[in-house]
Amino acid sequence: MRDVLLEKIELLRQRMVNMGLEFGLDHPEVLHYSMQIDQLHNELNQIDHNLSKVGRKKKYRFYLTENNAFFA
């Protein structure tokens, strides 16, 4: 579930950046993407919080290349 959230966040982030470059950062669609990303981050934080309670917190690394992002 956590991996799926990370992928969704990255896809939305890429879309938000592209829209922001094309239409400006105050465009309603860009703001909508930002709100969706915030919601997914909240879900991710809840998952991490729950995992830390049971002592199974997983560590991830985030790699950026020119046009891609990878989670390991």
C-alpha positions in Angstrom: 0.0 0.0 0.0 2.8 2.4 0.9 4.5 1.8 -2.4 1.3 2.5 -4.3 0.9 5.8 -2.4 4.5 6.8 -3.2 3.9 6.1 -6.9 0.7 8.1 -7.0 2.3 11.0 -5.2 5.1 11.1 -7.8 2.8 10.9 -10.8 0.6 13.7 -9.4 3.8 15.7 -8.7 5.0 15.4 -12.3 1.6 16.4 -13.6 1.4 19.3 -11.2 4.9 20.6 -12.3 4.0 20.3 -16.0 0.7 22.1 -15.5 2.5 24.8 -13.4 5.0 25.4 -16.1 2.4 25.6 -18.7 -0.4 27.6 -17.0 1.3 29.1 -13.9 1.4 28.0 -10.2 -1.9 29.7 -9.4 -3.9 27.8 -12.0 -6.9 25.9 -10.3 -5.8 22.6 -11.8 -2.3 23.0 -10.3 -3.8 23.8 -6.9 -6.1 20.8 -7.2 -3.0 18.5 -7.8 -1.3 20.1 -4.8 -4.3 19.3 -2.6 -4.4 15.7 -3.8 -0.7 15.3 -3.1 -1.3 16.7 0.4 -4.0 14.2 1.1 -1.8 11.3 -0.1 1.0 12.6 2.1 -1.3 12.5 5.1 -2.3 8.9 4.3 1.4 8.0 4.0 2.2 9.7 7.3 -0.6 7.7 8.9 0.7 4.4 7.5 4.2 5.3 8.8 2.8 6.2 12.2 1.0 2.9 12.4 4.0 0.9 11.3 6.2 2.6 13.9 3.8 1.5 16.6 4.5 -2.1 15.8 8.2 -1.6 15.2 8.2 -2.3 11.5 9.1 1.1 10.1 10.4 0.7 6.6 13.1 3.0 5.2 13.0 4.1 1.6 15.4 6.0 -0.6 14.2 8.3 -3.2 16.3 8.7 -6.4 15.7 11.4 -8.9 17.0 11.3 -12.5 16.3 13.9 -15.2 12.7 12.7 -15.9 12.1 9.9 -13.5 11.9 9.2 -9.8 12.6 5.9 -8.2 11.8 4.5 -4.7 14.0 1.8 -3.3 
